[in-house]
């Protein structure tokens, strides 16, 4: 089984709808991240969480919210979806232990289309 | 604003050649450096990490770090068509957030 899973893998929704993307991990990492990727713009950080009680905004948090339900689960919500939120969304995890070198591991991604 | 820069490519090399991918970063306080490979429509896959100056080899891959020049590179020896992908450079500051470069698209021609 994959260490980092995301659901759904593909989603088409309409403008104004609220949607939630979910991420689960079995790697035992305490840090979790949400990124979006747009063609030509690379990976941009939306939100990150260093533990269950520590949630922080990233570079492009406007229009998004998150919930860290447990160490292994981190959800991203779009409160009112708009077409420019059409993108590929990735969840990632990393270990806070220095010996782990903070290597980051990615889920398979969710392709979101807002019409 | 911390920045990571890469040539967008595409970089084309013939099969069997050495592919050289370059990355520069803006913050001298950077500690950890990573190379990810990403196939189209797929998630980034970690292929190399490097933390100290010099070279680190893993199979056909060699990462090179020069902190004085704020430069990290990835060499791929004996390039194969399956190496055709986008390569992302990422930098981490003191265990905080990662910053990714825009990626270099590599094409290995049979």
Interface residues (C-beta under 8 A of the other chain):
Chain A: X33 X40 X41 X42 X43 X45 X48 X58 X88 X90 X94 X96 X98 X101 X102 X103 X104 X105 X106 X107 X108 X109 X111
Chain B: X32 X34 X41 X42 X43 X44 X45 X46 X49 X51 X88 X90 X92 X95 X97 X98 X100 X101 X102 X103
